[in-house]
Amino acid sequence: MLLVTGITGHSGKYFLQELIKNKYEGPIRCIVRESSDTSLIDNSGLNVEKIVGDLNSQEFINKAMVGVNTVMHIYNIHHSPMIIKAAINNNVKRAILVHTTGIYSNFKNASEEYKNIEKEVLDLTKVPNCPTKITILRPTMIYGDLCDRNMSKFIKMIDKLRIMPIISKGNSLLQPVNARDLGKAFYTVLMLPKETQGKAYNLSGNSPIKMIDVFKLISKELNKKTIFISVPLGLGVFMARVLKIISIGKIDYVEKVQRMGEDRNYSHEEATKDFGYKPMTFEEGISIEVRQYLKARGIK
């Protein structure tokens, strides 16, 4: 039995498409919310059992884990320790955990939390005779369609603004990964337990790209003429802090602005070596997403 969390989410739906495409034959148990759109699951033709529940409940997770031999945890890094505790208690053989390259950030306060979560997971599985072997997957900034929380916002901004501010000339490096490539990677790792057991992989995009070039590509795909104005990092952070104070903490972009001055490119060499990971170029991926955006607006 394969247990999957987050299968109706952004990258989860592409993992489901890979299961369908490859005609996965084993039984699958999916944890979903009451509000989840499960139409793709319902029409998948796969041997799927849906269960509705709260991943914040250790009791629920323990029950969901009964009879499971592999877990694909896509939903949220913060639930990983609870997932692993339940897996160990139920003698689950394998857990694939989708985490984040945010663990490497020099600015993001949550990076410490990510590090602590991974340490807890590793400590749980290092005990003698632990039945559960883990693989950790760390995607970079995820994009791919209008459901993403990253490029879709940039696309809307560039579509609406003729003049757009950009931090420190946009020279920081990104390596966004398309959710379609993640879906393929999740499936490949699932099917290669021996090759990937006990390892952690960065899942980044094809190659690093400067933030300014990201914006220029989006502007080109939208057929817009956008003027980019460089804003010093210090000024950007100051303005974000002022906004946070004015909004009484409701609008907090301080860390997001700080990270715009930070390189976020990470090698996926190990993933390529171990399971043939080969992501699409950003040019190809952003073209797909902009076309979706224009179609949604009724523009051909």
Secondary structure by P-SEA (a helix, b strand, c coil): cbbbcccccaaaaaaaaaaaaaccccbbbbbbccccccccccccccbbbbbbcccccaaaaaaaacccccccccccccaaaaaaaaaaaacccbbbbbbccccccccccaaaaaaaaaaaaaaaaccccccccbbbbbbcccccccccccaaaaaaaaaccccccccccccbbbbbbbaaaaaaaaaaaaacccccccbbbbbcccccccaaaaaaaaaaaaccbbbbbbbcaaaaaaaaaaaaaaacccccaaaaaaaccccccccaaaaaaccccccccaaaaaaaaaaaaaaaaccc
